[in-house]
Each structure stands twice: as structure tokens, then as C-alpha cells.
Amino acid sequence: MGTYINKGNCEFTDIVNSEYVDKTSLIPLINKTLNTECRYSCVTRSRRFGKSMAAKMLCAYYDKSCDSRELFVGLDAEKDKSFEKYLNKYSVIYLDVTSFTARPELGDRIVRVIQEKIIEELKDAFPDVRYKDNSDLMDTLSSIRESTGEKFFFIIDEWDAICREFPDRRKMKGDTSGVAPTILDEYVMLLRRLFKTQDSDRVFAGAYLTGILPIKKYNTESALNNFNEYSVIDPAFLAPCFGFTKDEVQSLAEQHNASMEELKMWYDGYNIGKEKSIYNPYSVMKAIQRGDCRSYWTTTGAYDSVVTYIQMNFDGLKDDIIRMLAGEHVYVDTTEFTNDMHIVRSKNDVLTVLIHLGYLAYDEDEQECFIPNKEVGDEMNNAIKATAWDELAKTIQNSKNLLAATIYGNEQAVAKAIDLAHDENTSILSYNDENSLACVLSIAYIWAKNEYVIRREYATGKGYADLVMIPRRNVSKPALVIELKYNQSTDTAISQIKRKNYPAKLADYTGDILLVGINYDKESKQHTCKIESVN
């Protein structure tokens, strides 16, 4: 077994020997593409969503140097009719690009060293083949194919690491400057040489690339436009492979006596294609292993990038971040993005990058993005604290004060705080009905999301309460039922709460319940508030 050629199945064995959630359904999907015009696949997703685990699984399945049958007993892949046909049938080339980008001593030789290392192992694995002098990697593979009939399956993990780490490039078309190619130039030329030449389809039964970003656009032309791409924005039929589904998390919760409610609050919320409830798999497993739901996100390497992106403060970006922190969804045009984390030119680019990094979820049907769960919401708040967004930091502090004033029944302070939230956010919303008032209230109570589950238009059996705030587990604070009125009165709001018996929906909540009536007067342009307590 080598480092790059036929690594074997040891790494996937370790995965299966741990608590493995079956994601082998990816294998039959890739099998369908082998030795066809669709043989090249690029499947991208954010960190901590199982990229490397999937790559190691495919390596174990296709690698002909080992017998992996026992590893797949009882798993989904074994049940597919293609399982036996391709099990351990190919020589696998496995390249983890980060193992080279993490070596600064390689300098601008990184792409050449990648080729040299793989060629060296190929020649050791196939010693009887006659190789041409000065062969590059593709020449070497072609010689093996001609001499032995061997076909390869190529796996590249973190394929875009060089694109992220070494973004400098020169214009290739018509460039007569005589300037030497950059690392990125050399890398893109290597990929083209491997996967877009006449010999490519003869040499490769298939290829699987994984990383954070879809195939990079290079001088407005895709470097590898023969790859089928699957991303969090456009996953096609691979959507269930991108994270844990609700059923998979439910099974884990039952096995470990964990709270499904807590797991959902912390790690659910990703819409990926037709899958409307995808959980962060890394964080779920950490929570299960440690018996504690909290943020495991800070260990990702994307945090500094997020701070940089949101500080760009393109027109409307701050308003959109505020709205999403308040639980709103915002429109995003993901088609503008050039798949280059270093070329970010607009608010839409920032939002699209944050989707690829996992800091935002994306609703393909509505073309909207949003903060998916508490874990990511907490990290987004932390990122904002590290920026120069003093106004937003002030908004969050005002929200803390508003929640405290509400709980202590300080009606005048609540009214003034909502006046302030209204004044701060008139750029976001028109303000002419109860719905726009509800949007402002959602923003005003941003901080409350740390301690409450907030529901707008909450069904109560006899109608819909405008806002209901239910304390999270282990939070000893009252529930809030908030009714909003536009140009009416707070007495009307409180009367409606009582008449329609909205608190009955919270009967299983044993603490106090506060009834909060809020009215906006069109003439005075001020809010008034009335608060009553019930058991």
C-alpha cells in the first residue's frame, strides 16, 4: 500500500469501527458514472460536512489492492446491483492537496512535487512498464494504460486548497509578458492535462474531486467544464449525502438518550436541494460523544474569512446580516459568484461564499439564505464582535436591554427600545402595517434568540399569536406572548390575547407567561406597551 497509489482501506476501517452513520448510498451514484461521459464528479461542501470521510469510503471501495467486502456488510451500497461489479476493481490514485499546501518549504515547487511523488509511486507499482523520458504524470499514466490495460480511479481531496492558498494568477490567453506561470497557473494546467486531453477517458474509469468550492472559473472559462458538479447550492440527487438527515439524527438520539429537540436547535436547518432538514454531521457526532450540545464550529478554519467578508460591508450587507440574525430570510443571487474566495465584488458574492462555508443555509426554491441554527448564529455573533461594526454591536446590546425590560415589566422602557429599533431599521423595511412591525420586533429581540425559541405567526388553536417566545431548556425565564397592533391600542392587543386564549398553547410550560401588547401610533410615530403576567 502506498501513500498516493492504492492506499488501501485502513482509514475507512477506522471510520466504520467508530460510530458510523451510513453514507455509502453515494457509491451507487458514482458507479453509474464510471466509464461514461459523466465519469468526472466534483462534490463540494463546507468543512465538517464529511468531505474527507466520503473520499476515504470511495478509496476503500474501488481500491483493488485490498478486500473491502466486510466493511460494507449491511450498508446501503451492498444492496445495490452495481456493488459487486466495481468492488475493489481499480487502481486508485488518492491525493490530499492539503498535505502539500501545509508544507511551506515546497514554495513554488508544490505542483511539480505533487507530480513527482505520484509518478515515483506509479513506477514502483508498475515496474515492468517502459516509460518515456521526461514523462509528466499524464504520460506516465498513459504508458501504464498502454502496457497493462490498467484503468485508474482518481480521488482528489480538498481539490481547491491551492486555489484558496495561492490565488495569484496571470492571464493565459494572449499573454506575451514572458512572466513565469504562478502556482495556480501550474495547478490548473495539471488538472486540464489530466482530465481534458484525448487520453483522459482511456486512462480513467472515473474521478472524484471534493472541496469547499465548485470548479474554479479561470479567465471566465471553466478549467474543467467536463466535470459534473454537485454543491450545497445545486446538489441534484446527491442531497442526502451532504449531511445527516432528520431520521439519521433521530436514530442517534434514541441510541444515546440525547435530546432531539436540543440537537435540532443547535445543528439542524440546512436546506440542501430537496432535503429540507440537514444537520451538521461533525457537530452532531461531537455532541453525541461528549453528551453536550454546544458550538463545535470554532475549530473550523473559515472563521477569519467570515470576519473579513462581513467587514466588506457592501451596500445592504449589514441590513441583511441584521435581518438574518433576527431569523429572517434574505434574497441572494448566487449566479454572480465566480467560485473564487479572493474575488468578492458584491453583497451577493459575500452571501454566496458564506453559504459555501456553511455559515448560511440556502433555500433553492425561494433563492433565499438564512442562519440555520443556534450553533452558526452564535458564531456569526462572535464574528460580528470581531469586526468594526460598532452600530450592530450596539443593536445587540440594545436588544439585551429590551429583553430585560420586558421580563421586568418596564412598559415605558420597552416602548422606547422598540422606538429605537424602528429608527435604526427604517432602511430595511417600510413601516405601515402589523407585519412590518413584527419584522422590526424580530430585529429588536435579536438577543432573545440566545435564550428563547421565537415563533412568528404561532398557531394557537383559535388564531395566530404575532410572536411567541418560549424559553430554551434550562432557561428560567417567563414565556412571552406578544400581540402587535398598528394604529389601535395596547388594550386591544391584550384583549385579543385573552379572548383567543393564546397562552393555552403554552400549557406545558410551567413557569410564568407574560402577555405583551404593543401598538404603533401612526400620528405620534411612537410605540406604546402593556405587559401582564399570568401563571
C-alpha positions in Angstrom: 0.0 0.0 0.0 1.3 3.4 -0.9 0.8 7.0 0.1 -0.9 8.0 -3.2 -1.4 4.8 -5.1 -3.7 2.1 -3.7 -3.8 3.4 -0.1 -6.0 0.5 0.9 -9.0 0.6 3.3 -7.3 1.3 6.7 -8.7 4.8 7.0 -12.2 3.8 6.2 -11.9 0.8 8.5 -11.2 3.2 11.4 -14.3 5.2 10.4 -16.5 2.1 10.3 -15.1 0.9 13.6 -16.3 4.2 15.1 -20.0 5.1 15.3 -20.6 5.3 11.5 -23.7 6.8 10.0 -24.2 5.0 6.7 -23.4 7.3 3.8 -22.5 4.6 1.3 -25.5 5.5 -0.8 -23.0 7.7 -2.6 -21.2 4.7 -4.1 -24.0 3.5 -6.5 -24.5 7.1 -7.7 -20.8 7.3 -8.6 -20.9 3.8 -10.1 -23.4 4.9 -12.6 -21.0 7.4 -14.0 -18.0 5.1 -14.4 -16.7 4.7 -17.9 -19.3 7.1 -19.3 -19.1 10.7 -20.5 -20.2 11.6 -16.9 -17.2 9.9 -15.3 -15.8 13.0 -13.6 -17.6 14.3 -10.5 -16.8 17.3 -8.2 -18.8 17.2 -4.9 -18.2 20.2 -2.8 -19.4 21.1 0.7 -18.3 23.1 3.7 -15.8 22.0 6.3 -17.1 19.5 8.9 -19.6 18.1 6.5 -17.9 14.8 5.7 -15.8 15.6 2.6 -12.8 13.5 3.5 -14.8 10.7 5.0 -16.6 10.2 1.7 -13.3 10.3 -0.2 -11.9 7.6 2.1 -15.0 5.5 1.7 -14.7 5.6 -2.1 -11.0 4.7 -1.9 -11.8 1.7 0.2 -14.5 0.6 -2.2 -12.6 0.9 -5.5 -9.0 0.1 -4.4 -8.0 -3.3 -6.0 -5.1 -3.8 -3.6 -7.4 -4.8 -0.7 -10.6 -6.8 0.0 -13.2 -4.4 1.5 -16.2 -6.6 1.3 -16.6 -7.0 5.1 -16.5 -3.2 5.6 -19.7 -2.8 3.6 -21.8 -5.7 5.0 -25.3 -4.5 5.9 -24.6 -1.0 4.5 -26.7 0.7 1.7 -24.1 0.3 -1.0 -24.0 -3.5 -0.6 -27.7 -3.7 -1.5 -27.2 -2.1 -4.9 -26.8 -4.3 -8.0 -23.6 -2.4 -9.0 -21.9 -3.2 -5.8 -20.1 -6.5 -6.9 -19.3 -5.1 -10.3 -17.0 -2.4 -9.1 -15.9 -3.6 -5.6 -12.1 -3.4 -5.4 -11.7 -3.3 -9.2 -9.4 -0.3 -9.9 -6.1 1.1 -9.0 -6.9 4.3 -7.0 -4.8 7.4 -7.0 -5.6 9.4 -3.8 -4.3 12.9 -3.5 -5.0 15.1 -0.4 -3.9 18.5 -1.6 -3.7 19.9 1.9 -0.8 17.6 2.6 1.2 19.7 0.2 -0.2 23.2 0.9 0.7 22.6 4.5 4.4 22.4 3.6 5.8 25.9 3.1 9.2 24.6 2.3 7.9 23.5 -1.1 7.5 27.1 -2.2 6.6 27.5 -5.9 7.6 23.8 -6.5 4.4 22.5 -5.0 2.7 21.4 -8.2 5.9 19.8 -9.6 6.4 17.9 -6.3 2.8 16.6 -6.4 3.6 15.1 -9.9 7.0 13.8 -8.9 5.6 12.0 -5.8 2.8 10.3 -7.6 5.0 9.4 -10.6 7.6 7.8 -8.2 4.9 5.6 -6.7 3.4 4.7 -10.0 6.7 3.5 -11.3 7.3 1.4 -8.1 3.8 -0.1 -8.5 4.3 -0.9 -12.2 8.0 -1.6 -12.6 7.8 -3.5 -15.9 6.3 -0.7 -17.9 8.6 1.2 -20.3 8.3 4.9 -19.6 9.2 7.8 -21.9 12.0 10.1 -20.9 10.9 13.2 -19.1 7.3 11.9 -18.7 4.8 14.0 -16.8 2.1 12.5 -14.8 -0.3 12.0 -17.7 2.4 10.5 -19.9 3.2 8.0 -17.1 -0.4 7.0 -16.7 -0.8 6.6 -20.4 2.2 4.3 -20.6 0.7 2.1 -17.8 -2.6 2.0 -19.6 -1.0 1.0 -22.9 1.2 -1.6 -21.4 -1.1 -3.2 -18.9 -4.7 -2.2 -19.8 -5.0 -0.7 -16.3 -7.6 2.0 -15.6 -7.5 4.3 -12.7 -9.9 6.0 -10.3 -8.6 9.4 -9.2 -9.7 10.9 -5.9 -8.6 14.5 -5.0 -9.5 15.6 -1.5 -9.6 19.4 -0.9 -9.1 19.9 -4.6 -9.4 23.7 -4.3 -6.8 24.1 -1.5 -4.3 25.5 -3.9 -6.9 27.9 -5.3 -7.6 29.2 -1.8 -4.0 29.3 -0.6 -2.3 30.6 -3.8 -4.8 32.8 -5.6 -2.3 34.8 -7.7 -2.5 34.1 -11.4 -1.7 35.7 -14.7 -3.8 35.9 -17.9 -3.0 32.9 -20.0 -4.7 33.9 -23.3 -2.5 36.2 -25.4 -0.1 36.8 -22.6 3.3 37.7 -24.1 4.8 39.1 -20.9 7.2 36.2 -20.5 6.3 36.0 -16.8 6.6 32.5 -15.4 3.3 30.7 -14.5 2.1 31.1 -11.0 1.4 28.1 -8.7 -2.3 28.4 -9.5 -1.5 28.5 -13.3 0.5 25.3 -13.0 -2.1 23.6 -10.9 -4.9 24.4 -13.4 -2.8 23.3 -16.3 -2.1 20.0 -14.5 -5.8 19.4 -13.9 -6.5 20.2 -17.6 -3.7 17.8 -18.7 -5.1 15.0 -16.6 -8.9 15.4 -17.3 -9.3 17.2 -20.6 -7.0 15.5 -23.0 -7.6 12.8 -25.6 -6.0 10.2 -23.3 -8.1 11.1 -20.2 -11.1 8.8 -20.8 -8.8 5.9 -21.8 -6.8 6.2 -18.6 -9.6 7.0 -16.0 -12.6 4.9 -15.2 -13.7 7.9 -13.1 -12.6 10.8 -10.9 -14.0 12.3 -7.7 -13.0 15.7 -6.6 -14.1 17.2 -3.3 -13.5 20.5 -1.6 -15.3 23.7 -0.5 -15.8 25.5 -3.8 -17.2 24.3 -7.1 -14.9 24.1 -10.1 -13.0 27.3 -10.4 -13.6 29.6 -13.3 -10.3 30.5 -14.9 -10.2 33.6 -17.1 -14.0 33.4 -17.5 -13.7 29.9 -18.9 -14.1 26.8 -16.7 -10.9 24.9 -16.3 -12.7 21.6 -16.1 -16.1 22.0 -17.7 -16.4 18.3 -18.3 -16.9 17.7 -14.6 -20.4 17.2 -13.2 -20.7 19.5 -10.2 -22.7 19.0 -7.0 -22.7 21.7 -4.3 -24.7 22.8 -1.4 -26.4 25.3 -3.8 -27.0 22.7 -6.5 -26.7 19.2 -5.1 -29.0 17.4 -7.6 -29.7 13.8 -6.5 -26.7 13.8 -4.1 -28.5 16.0 -1.5 -28.9 13.2 1.2 -25.2 12.6 1.1 -24.3 16.1 2.2 -25.0 15.8 5.9 -27.2 13.9 8.4 -30.9 13.6 7.7 -33.5 14.0 10.4 -34.1 10.2 10.5 -30.4 9.6 11.0 -30.1 12.1 13.8 -33.3 10.7 15.4 -31.7 7.2 15.4 -28.6 8.6 17.1 -30.6 10.5 19.7 -32.6 7.3 20.6 -29.4 5.2 20.9 -27.7 7.7 23.2 -30.7 9.1 25.1 -30.0 12.5 23.7 -32.5 15.3 23.3 -33.7 15.5 19.7 -35.0 19.0 20.4 -31.6 20.2 21.5 -29.8 18.6 18.5 -32.3 20.2 16.2 -32.0 23.6 17.7 -28.2 23.5 17.6 -27.3 21.7 14.4 -30.4 21.4 12.0 -31.6 24.0 9.5 -29.7 23.4 6.3 -31.8 23.2 3.1 -29.8 21.2 0.6 -31.7 20.6 -2.6 -34.9 18.7 -1.8 -33.6 17.8 1.6 -35.2 20.4 3.9 -33.7 19.2 7.2 -29.9 18.5 7.0 -27.8 18.5 10.2 -24.1 19.4 10.6 -22.7 15.8 10.9 -19.4 16.7 12.7 -21.2 18.8 15.4 -23.9 16.1 15.9 -21.3 13.4 16.5 -19.3 15.7 18.8 -22.5 16.4 20.8 -23.3 12.7 21.0 -19.8 11.7 22.0 -19.5 14.4 24.7 -23.1 14.4 25.8 -23.3 18.2 25.4 -24.9 20.3 22.7 -22.9 23.4 22.2 -20.9 25.1 19.4 -18.2 22.9 17.9 -17.8 25.3 15.0 -14.9 27.5 16.2 -12.4 24.8 15.3 -13.1 25.4 11.6 -10.6 27.4 9.6 -13.2 29.6 8.0 -13.8 32.0 10.9 -11.2 34.6 9.9 -12.5 34.6 6.4 -16.1 35.3 7.6 -14.8 38.3 9.6 -13.1 39.6 6.5 -16.1 39.1 4.3 -18.7 40.8 6.5 -16.4 43.7 7.1 -16.5 44.5 3.4 -19.9 46.0 4.2 -21.2 46.2 0.6 -24.4 48.2 0.2 -27.2 46.4 2.1 -25.0 43.7 3.6 -25.2 44.9 7.2 -29.0 45.2 6.9 -29.2 41.7 5.6 -27.0 40.3 8.4 -29.2 42.0 11.0 -32.3 40.6 9.4 -30.9 37.1 9.4 -29.7 37.3 13.0 -33.3 38.2 13.7 -34.5 35.0 12.0 -35.4 36.5 8.6 -34.6 35.1 5.2 -33.0 37.4 2.6 -32.8 37.1 -1.2 -29.4 36.2 -2.8 -28.3 35.8 -6.4 -25.8 33.0 -6.3 -25.1 33.1 -10.0 -22.8 36.2 -9.8 -20.1 34.4 -7.8 -17.0 33.3 -9.8 -16.2 30.5 -7.4 -13.1 32.4 -6.2 -13.0 33.3 -2.5 -10.5 36.0 -3.3 -12.7 37.7 -5.9 -15.7 39.0 -3.8 -17.2 42.1 -5.5 -20.7 42.4 -4.1 -23.2 41.6 -1.3 -24.4 38.6 -3.3 -20.8 37.3 -3.6 -20.4 37.6 0.2 -23.6 35.8 0.9 -22.8 33.0 -1.6 -19.3 32.5 0.0 -20.9 32.2 3.4 -23.3 29.6 2.0 -20.4 27.5 0.7 -18.6 27.9 4.1 -21.7 26.7 5.9 -22.3 29.9 7.8 -25.6 30.4 5.9 -28.2 27.9 4.6 -29.8 28.3 1.2 -33.3 27.8 0.1 -33.1 26.8 -3.6 -36.8 27.2 -4.2 -37.1 30.8 -2.8 -33.5 31.8 -3.7 -33.0 33.0 -0.1 -30.3 32.5 2.5 -30.6 32.4 6.3 -28.8 31.5 9.5 -29.7 27.8 10.0 -29.3 27.1 13.7 -28.0 28.3 17.1 -24.5 27.0 16.6 -24.0 29.1 13.5 -25.9 32.0 14.9 -23.6 32.1 17.9 -20.5 32.0 15.6 -22.0 34.8 13.4 -22.4 36.9 16.5 -18.8 36.2 17.5 -17.6 37.2 14.1 -19.5 40.4 14.2 -17.9 41.3 17.6 -14.5 40.9 15.9 -15.5 43.5 13.2 -15.7 47.2 13.2 -19.5 47.1 13.1 -20.0 49.2 16.2 -23.6 50.0 15.2 -24.5 46.4 15.0 -22.8 45.7 18.3 -24.9 48.5 19.8 -28.0 47.0 18.3 -27.3 43.7 20.1 -26.7 45.5 23.4 -29.9 47.4 23.0 -31.6 44.0 22.4 -30.3 42.7 25.7 -31.7 45.7 27.4 -35.1 45.3 25.7 -35.4 41.7 26.8 -34.5 42.6 30.4 -37.1 45.5 30.4 -39.8 43.1 29.0 -39.2 40.5 31.7 -39.2 43.1 34.5 -42.5 44.6 33.1 -41.0 48.0 32.4 -43.6 49.1 29.8 -42.1 52.5 29.2 -38.6 51.2 28.6 -39.9 48.5 26.2 -41.7 51.2 24.2 -38.6 53.4 24.0 -36.4 50.4 23.0 -38.8 49.5 20.2 -38.9 53.1 19.1 -35.1 52.9 18.8 -35.2 49.7 16.9 -37.7 51.2 14.5 -35.5 54.3 13.9 -32.4 52.2 13.4 -34.0 49.9 10.8 -36.2 52.1 8.7 -33.7 51.4 5.8 -34.7 47.7 5.9 -38.5 48.0 6.0 -41.4 50.1 5.1 -43.5 50.6 8.2 -47.1 50.6 7.5 -48.8 47.5 8.9 -48.6 44.9 11.6 -46.3 42.6 9.5 -43.6 45.3 9.2 -44.0 45.9 12.9 -43.4 42.2 13.5 -40.2 42.3 11.4 -38.9 45.2 13.5 -39.8 43.3 16.7 -37.9 40.3 15.4 -34.8 42.5 15.0 -35.3 44.3 18.3 -35.4 40.9 20.1 -32.2 39.6 18.3 -30.5 38.8 21.6 -33.5 36.8 22.9 -32.7 34.1 20.3 -29.9 33.0 22.7 -32.4 32.1 25.4 -35.7 31.7 23.6 -37.2 29.8 20.7 -39.0 32.6 18.8 -42.1 31.8 16.6 -43.8 34.3 14.4 -47.5 33.7 13.5 -47.7 31.0 16.1 -50.7 28.8 15.7 -52.7 28.7 19.0 -55.9 26.8 18.0 -58.1 30.0 18.0 -55.8 32.1 15.8 -52.2 33.1 15.4 -50.2 35.0 18.0 -47.9 37.5 16.3 -44.8 36.5 18.3 -44.4 33.7 20.9 -41.1 33.3 22.8 -40.6 30.0 24.6 -37.6 29.7 26.9 -34.9 27.2 25.9 -34.3 24.3 28.1 -32.6 25.2 31.4 -33.6 28.9 31.0 -35.6 30.0 34.0 -37.4 32.9 32.4 -41.1 33.5 31.6 -42.6 32.7 28.2 -43.7 35.8 26.2 -46.9 36.1 24.1 -46.7 39.3 22.0 -49.6 40.8 20.1 -48.9 43.7 17.8 -51.3 46.4 16.7 -50.9 49.2 14.1 -52.7 52.5 15.0 -55.0 50.8 17.5 -54.2 50.3 21.3 -52.3 48.1 23.7 -55.6 47.3 25.5 -56.9 45.9 22.2 -53.8 43.8 21.8 -54.0 42.3 25.4 -57.8 41.7 25.0 -57.1 39.7 21.8 -54.6 37.5 23.6 -57.1 36.8 26.3 -60.1 36.4 24.1 -58.4 33.9 21.8 -56.7 32.2 24.8 -53.2 32.2 23.2 -51.5 31.2 26.4 -53.3 27.8 26.3 -50.8 26.7 23.7 -48.1 27.0 26.3 -49.9 24.9 28.9 -47.0 22.5 29.2 -44.7 25.4 30.2 -44.9 25.5 34.0 -43.3 28.9 34.6 -44.9 32.4 34.3 -46.2 33.7 31.0 -46.1 37.4 30.1 -48.7 38.9 27.8 -47.2 41.8 25.9 -49.3 44.2 23.8 -47.5 46.6 21.6 -49.1 49.3 19.4 -47.6 51.8 17.0 -49.4 55.1 16.6 -49.2 56.5 13.1 -49.7 60.1 14.2 -47.1 60.3 17.0 -44.9 57.7 15.3 -44.3 56.1 18.7 -44.9 52.8 20.3 -46.8 52.0 23.5 -46.6 48.8 25.5 -48.7 47.0 28.1 -47.5 43.9 30.0 -49.5 41.5 32.1 -48.4 38.3 33.9 -50.3 35.1 34.1 -49.5 31.7 35.6 
